[in-house]
């Protein structure tokens, strides 16, 4: 059987046995064909551990990351595992090969300069722009989840104390300070822009649209992307980008990890610890730049 025949037989079998999606089957096919091409004329079922190791090493030299290497190794494990069960081979060439170490994906963050550019992007001379400015300032000042921000209602805010009361995941309540700058924009929004957006209509939500309804996560996400484009921020943003920036910048300026945990509403400290990697990278960068032996 040719390599293509072996791959087709394997894919047909796993589709029947496990009902895998077309995308998954396509990924398996792509990975296995890459390996078959590397083998050239050598039969796929006559491969040994050394050849497989050489293949993975060649992929590494080509600049393939650990995630892609882990995925292709997983495809090969499934492929050879199938032919072991079919008694076509007696030794699995992937058995002694360890999967590449895959670190945690670090959340995308923005530099403090990027944040300043983003916060300055909305045109505050119109009600929508003033609202956008207040929302961005609130998000960066508090580290709220986007869903928590758009779901804010009046009774959750204490203007006198300068805090918001948030009920987060698992119905856990936390108090988050807002800060003078964000509170000033929030008060300005309440006194001017919100009334202009609502007119004579009523809405329970703090942040509203010109249709007198509450802001949705999707709508606010489009707002962020629009202002990021205006600010010429080329980084690929996510809905939690300002939340990540909030945590990273606090740690960069010496905040205690447990305080950041409380502010973010994380039940497990390990969830917050991922930000120490980002903050640590920043500290390393500063050390290399300014230390005489950096």
C-alpha positions as CSV (number, residue, x, y, z in Angstrom):
1,X,0.0,0.0,0.0
2,X,1.2,3.5,-0.7
3,X,1.5,6.1,2.0
4,X,-1.7,7.8,0.8
5,X,-3.5,4.5,1.0
6,X,-2.3,3.9,4.5
7,X,-3.4,7.4,5.5
8,X,-6.8,7.0,3.9
9,X,-7.4,3.7,5.6
10,X,-6.5,5.2,9.0
11,X,-8.7,8.2,8.5
12,X,-11.7,6.1,7.4
13,X,-11.2,3.9,10.5
14,X,-11.0,6.7,13.0
15,X,-14.0,8.5,11.4
16,X,-16.1,5.3,11.7
17,X,-14.9,4.6,15.3
18,X,-15.0,8.1,16.7
19,X,-17.0,10.3,14.4
20,X,-14.2,12.9,14.2
21,X,-15.0,16.3,12.6
22,X,-13.8,17.1,9.1
23,X,-11.4,19.7,10.5
24,X,-9.7,17.1,12.8
25,X,-9.5,14.6,9.9
26,X,-8.0,17.2,7.7
27,X,-5.4,18.1,10.3
28,X,-4.4,14.4,10.7
29,X,-4.1,14.1,6.9
30,X,-1.9,17.2,6.6
31,X,0.4,16.1,9.4
32,X,0.7,12.5,8.1
33,X,1.4,13.7,4.5
34,X,4.2,16.0,5.7
35,X,5.8,13.0,7.4
36,X,5.3,10.8,4.3
37,X,6.9,13.5,2.1
38,X,9.9,13.6,4.4
39,X,10.3,9.9,4.2
40,X,10.4,10.0,0.4
41,X,10.3,6.5,-0.8
42,X,10.6,4.8,2.6
43,X,7.5,2.9,3.6
44,X,5.6,4.5,6.5
45,X,5.1,1.2,8.3
46,X,8.9,0.4,8.3
47,X,9.8,3.5,10.3
48,X,11.8,3.2,13.5
49,X,12.3,5.4,16.5
50,X,15.5,7.0,15.1
51,X,13.9,8.0,11.9
52,X,11.0,9.5,13.7
53,X,13.3,11.5,16.0
54,X,15.3,12.7,12.9
55,X,12.0,13.9,11.4
56,X,11.0,15.9,14.5
57,X,14.5,17.3,14.7
58,X,14.3,18.5,11.1
59,X,11.0,20.2,11.8
60,X,12.6,22.0,14.8
61,X,15.4,23.2,12.6
62,X,12.8,24.6,10.2
63,X,11.5,26.8,13.0
64,X,8.3,24.7,13.8
65,X,7.1,25.6,17.3
66,X,6.6,23.2,20.1
67,X,2.8,23.3,19.8
68,X,2.9,22.3,16.1
69,X,5.5,19.6,16.9
70,X,3.3,18.2,19.7
71,X,0.3,18.1,17.3
72,X,2.1,16.3,14.6
73,X,3.5,13.8,17.1
74,X,0.0,13.2,18.4
75,X,-1.2,12.5,14.8
76,X,1.7,10.0,14.4
77,X,0.8,8.3,17.7
78,X,-2.8,7.8,16.5
79,X,-1.6,6.6,13.1
80,X,0.8,4.0,14.4
81,X,-1.5,3.0,17.3
82,X,-4.1,2.1,14.7
83,X,-1.7,-0.1,12.8
84,X,-0.5,-1.8,16.0
85,X,-4.1,-2.8,16.7
86,X,-4.5,-4.0,13.1
87,X,-1.4,-6.2,13.5
88,X,0.4,-4.5,10.6
89,X,3.3,-3.5,12.8
90,X,4.6,-5.0,16.1
91,X,6.6,-2.0,17.4
92,X,5.2,1.6,17.8
93,X,8.0,4.0,16.7
94,X,6.5,6.8,18.7
95,X,6.5,4.9,22.0
96,X,9.9,6.2,23.3
97,X,9.5,9.8,22.1
98,X,8.5,12.4,24.6
99,X,6.1,15.1,23.7
100,X,7.6,18.6,23.4
101,X,7.1,20.8,26.5
102,X,4.3,23.3,25.9
103,X,4.3,26.3,28.2
104,X,1.1,28.2,29.1
105,X,0.0,30.7,26.5
106,X,0.6,34.1,28.0
107,X,-2.3,36.5,27.7
108,X,-1.9,39.3,25.2
109,X,-1.1,42.6,27.0
110,X,-0.5,46.1,26.0
111,X,2.4,48.4,27.0
112,X,1.5,51.4,29.2
113,X,2.2,53.6,26.1
114,X,-0.2,51.6,24.0
115,X,-2.9,51.9,26.7
116,X,-2.4,55.6,26.8
117,X,-2.9,55.8,23.0
118,X,-6.0,53.6,23.2
119,X,-7.6,55.7,26.0
120,X,-6.9,58.9,24.1
121,X,-8.5,57.6,20.9
122,X,-12.3,58.2,21.5
123,X,-13.7,61.6,20.4
124,X,-15.2,62.9,23.7
125,X,-17.0,65.8,21.9
126,X,-19.9,63.5,21.1
127,X,-22.0,61.2,23.4
128,X,-20.8,57.9,21.9
129,X,-17.2,58.9,22.1
130,X,-17.6,60.1,25.7
131,X,-19.2,56.8,26.6
132,X,-16.4,54.8,24.9
133,X,-13.8,56.9,26.8
134,X,-15.6,56.2,30.1
135,X,-15.8,52.5,29.4
136,X,-12.2,52.1,28.4
137,X,-11.0,54.1,31.5
138,X,-13.2,51.9,33.7
139,X,-12.0,48.7,32.2
140,X,-8.3,49.6,32.6
141,X,-8.8,51.1,36.1
142,X,-10.7,48.1,37.4
143,X,-9.6,45.0,35.4
144,X,-13.2,43.9,35.1
145,X,-14.2,41.2,32.7
146,X,-15.9,42.7,29.7
147,X,-19.1,40.9,30.6
148,X,-18.9,42.5,34.1
149,X,-18.4,45.9,32.6
150,X,-21.3,45.9,30.2
151,X,-23.5,44.4,32.9
152,X,-22.9,47.2,35.4
153,X,-26.0,48.8,37.0
154,X,-26.3,51.9,39.1
155,X,-26.7,50.1,42.4
156,X,-23.2,48.5,42.0
157,X,-21.4,51.8,42.1
158,X,-20.5,53.9,45.1
159,X,-19.5,57.3,43.9
160,X,-18.7,58.4,47.4
161,X,-16.3,55.5,48.1
162,X,-15.1,55.2,44.5
163,X,-15.7,51.4,44.3
164,X,-17.8,49.0,42.2
165,X,-19.4,45.9,43.7
166,X,-19.0,43.0,41.3
167,X,-20.6,39.5,41.4
168,X,-18.2,37.4,39.4
169,X,-17.8,33.7,38.5
170,X,-19.3,31.4,41.1
171,X,-21.5,34.2,42.4
172,X,-18.5,35.5,44.4
173,X,-18.7,39.2,45.3
174,X,-15.8,41.6,45.3
175,X,-15.2,45.3,45.8
176,X,-12.9,46.9,43.2
177,X,-11.6,50.5,43.5
178,X,-12.1,52.7,40.4
179,X,-9.6,55.4,40.8
180,X,-9.9,59.2,40.5
181,X,-9.3,59.4,36.7
182,X,-11.8,56.7,35.7
183,X,-14.4,58.0,38.3
184,X,-14.1,61.5,36.9
185,X,-14.9,60.2,33.4
186,X,-17.7,58.1,34.7
187,X,-19.3,61.0,36.5
188,X,-19.0,63.1,33.3
189,X,-20.6,60.4,31.3
190,X,-23.5,60.1,33.8
191,X,-24.1,63.8,33.7
192,X,-23.9,64.4,30.0
193,X,-23.4,61.6,27.5
194,X,-25.7,59.1,29.0
195,X,-28.6,61.5,29.1
196,X,-28.0,62.5,25.5
197,X,-27.9,58.8,24.4
198,X,-31.1,57.9,26.3
199,X,-33.2,61.1,25.7
200,X,-36.5,60.5,27.6
201,X,-36.1,56.7,27.7
202,X,-35.0,54.6,30.6
203,X,-32.5,51.8,31.0
204,X,-31.2,50.0,34.1
205,X,-27.7,49.5,32.7
206,X,-25.0,52.0,33.3
207,X,-23.5,51.9,29.8
208,X,-26.1,52.4,27.0
209,X,-26.4,52.6,23.3
210,X,-28.3,55.2,21.3
211,X,-31.1,52.7,21.1
212,X,-31.6,53.0,24.9
213,X,-30.4,49.5,25.5
214,X,-27.5,48.0,27.4
215,X,-24.2,47.6,25.7
216,X,-23.4,44.0,24.6
217,X,-20.0,42.3,24.8
218,X,-19.8,42.0,21.0
219,X,-20.7,45.7,20.5
220,X,-18.1,46.8,23.0
221,X,-15.5,44.6,21.4
222,X,-16.1,46.2,18.0
223,X,-15.7,49.6,19.8
224,X,-12.3,48.6,21.2
225,X,-11.1,47.4,17.8
226,X,-12.2,50.6,16.1
227,X,-10.4,52.7,18.6
228,X,-7.3,50.5,18.6
229,X,-7.1,50.9,14.8
230,X,-7.4,54.7,15.2
231,X,-4.6,54.6,17.7
232,X,-2.5,52.6,15.3
233,X,-2.1,49.7,17.7
234,X,-1.0,46.8,15.6
235,X,-1.1,44.1,18.2
236,X,-3.8,41.5,17.9
237,X,-6.2,42.4,20.7
238,X,-8.6,40.1,22.6
239,X,-11.7,41.0,24.6
240,X,-9.6,40.7,27.8
241,X,-6.6,42.8,26.6
242,X,-7.2,45.7,29.0
243,X,-7.9,43.3,31.9
244,X,-4.5,41.7,31.2
245,X,-2.9,45.1,30.9
246,X,-4.4,46.1,34.3
247,X,-2.9,43.0,36.0
248,X,0.5,43.2,34.3
249,X,1.0,46.9,35.0
250,X,0.0,46.5,38.6
251,X,2.6,43.8,39.1
252,X,5.2,45.8,37.1
253,X,4.7,48.6,39.6
254,X,5.1,46.4,42.7
255,X,1.6,45.2,43.5
256,X,1.3,42.1,45.6
257,X,0.1,39.0,43.7
258,X,-2.7,38.3,46.2
259,X,-4.0,41.8,45.9
260,X,-4.2,41.4,42.1
261,X,-5.9,38.1,42.6
262,X,-8.6,39.7,44.7
263,X,-9.1,42.6,42.2
264,X,-9.4,40.2,39.3
265,X,-11.8,37.9,41.1
266,X,-9.6,34.8,40.6
267,X,-10.5,32.0,43.0
268,X,-7.2,30.3,42.5
269,X,-3.9,32.1,42.9
270,X,-2.3,29.9,40.1
271,X,-4.7,31.6,37.6
272,X,-3.2,35.0,38.6
273,X,0.4,33.7,38.5
274,X,0.5,33.6,34.8
275,X,0.8,37.4,34.9
276,X,4.1,37.2,36.8
277,X,5.6,35.7,33.6
278,X,4.7,38.8,31.7
279,X,5.8,41.1,34.5
280,X,9.0,39.1,34.8
281,X,9.7,39.5,31.1
282,X,9.3,43.2,31.5
283,X,11.7,43.3,34.4
284,X,14.2,41.3,32.5
285,X,14.0,43.7,29.6
286,X,14.6,46.7,31.9
287,X,17.5,44.9,33.5
288,X,19.1,44.2,30.1
289,X,18.6,47.8,29.0
290,X,19.8,49.7,32.1
291,X,22.1,47.4,34.1
292,X,25.8,48.0,33.2
293,X,26.3,44.2,32.9
294,X,22.8,43.4,31.5
